[in-house]
Amino acid sequence: MTYAAVQAVLTRACAFSSCHFTMARAGAGLRLGEGDSYAALVRVASTQVPRLMRVQPGDPAASWLMHKIDNTLSAVAECQAAGNTCGTSMPERSDLLPAAERDLIRRWIAAGAPGPTP
């Protein structure tokens, strides 16, 4: 399991000009292009649910990224609270990522979210 495989999914599904690529269009200030994504995801608090890290190494269930891509936002207490918005599942306005790609990201997180190799 390498970060390169995870980045390939992010590049295909998330890091394009209308979503999470440039700062001008980066949803939630989150840039997922190559060279930016790891530092923006791993051990960084979610802007929507700050008690959760975007990626909590070793714990996919506590990783906001997994809730967003698995469409399990309703399982998060803060998202159930009246008046709180947690946004939408990702990719936005699209089908969920294929199960194999979501599982790849889940296994990467479970393995400790190892970083890119030089």
C-alpha positions, 0 to 999 in steps of 0.5 A: 500500500503506497501513498502513490496509489491513494494520490492516483485516486485523489487526482482522478476523483478530487484534484481538478480545477473545479474542486480540490486543486487550486486555492481559489477553488479548494473546497474547505481550503483543501488542496488534493493535488500531488505535492499538497494532499498529504500535508493537507490530510494527515493529522489535520483537523476537519473544518466541518467536525474539528474533533476528527482529523481528516485522516487519523493514521491507523483509524479509518473510523475516526477519519473524516475523509472516510465519512465523506467518501463512504457517505456516513455523515449521518453517523457523526454526532455533530452532523446529527445536531440541529442546525449543523451542516457537514456538507455532502459526501464526496465526490460532490454531485457524483456517485461514490467512489468505487468500493475498491478505491474506498477500500484502498484508502481505508487500508492505507489509513489503517496501515498508518497512512504512510507518506509519499516516498521520494 
